[in-house]
Amino acid sequence: MLLLVVRELPPRDRCLITAQWFTGFRISEILSLTIGSVLRNGEIVSKIGVAPRNMKDA
């Protein structure tokens, strides 16, 4: 059911939720991403990095 709801979201929200599902990042980590974090030379990067300042301490 969640997938059906996500399909109806605006593109930005759908992208954020999909990225969270695929990466397992926390909301704060997802929101810290920039286009340059996930797209280089017109292609999606194979590894997405989050700056340590945006990660929650364990």
C-alpha positions as CSV (number, residue, x, y, z in Angstrom):
1,M,0.0,0.0,0.0
2,L,2.8,2.4,0.8
3,L,4.2,2.0,-2.7
4,L,0.8,3.0,-4.1
5,V,0.8,6.1,-2.0
6,V,4.4,7.0,-3.0
7,R,3.5,6.8,-6.7
8,E,1.0,9.6,-6.2
9,L,3.4,12.0,-4.5
10,P,5.1,15.0,-6.1
11,P,8.4,14.1,-7.9
12,R,10.6,15.6,-5.2
13,D,8.9,13.7,-2.3
14,R,8.8,10.5,-4.4
15,C,12.6,10.8,-5.0
16,L,13.4,11.5,-1.4
17,I,11.4,8.4,-0.2
18,T,12.8,6.2,-2.9
19,A,16.4,7.2,-2.1
20,Q,15.7,6.5,1.6
21,W,14.4,3.0,0.8
22,F,17.4,2.2,-1.4
23,T,20.1,3.6,0.8
24,G,18.7,3.1,4.3
25,F,19.8,6.6,5.2
26,R,17.9,8.5,8.0
27,I,15.7,11.4,7.0
28,S,18.3,14.0,8.0
29,E,20.9,12.2,5.9
30,I,18.6,12.1,2.9
31,L,17.7,15.8,3.2
32,S,21.4,16.7,3.3
33,L,22.0,15.2,-0.2
34,T,22.4,17.5,-3.1
35,I,22.0,16.8,-6.8
36,G,25.8,16.6,-7.0
37,S,25.7,13.9,-4.3
38,V,23.8,11.5,-6.6
39,L,24.4,12.7,-10.1
40,R,27.8,13.2,-11.9
41,N,28.3,13.8,-15.6
42,G,24.7,13.2,-16.2
43,E,24.7,9.7,-14.6
44,I,23.7,8.4,-11.2
45,V,26.7,7.6,-9.0
46,S,27.2,4.0,-7.7
47,K,27.9,5.1,-4.2
48,I,26.3,8.0,-2.4
49,G,28.3,9.6,0.4
50,V,26.9,11.7,3.3
51,A,29.2,14.2,5.1
52,P,30.0,13.0,8.7
53,R,28.5,16.2,10.1
54,N,25.1,15.1,8.6
55,M,25.3,11.6,10.1
56,K,23.9,10.6,13.5
57,D,26.5,9.4,16.0
58,A,26.1,5.8,16.9
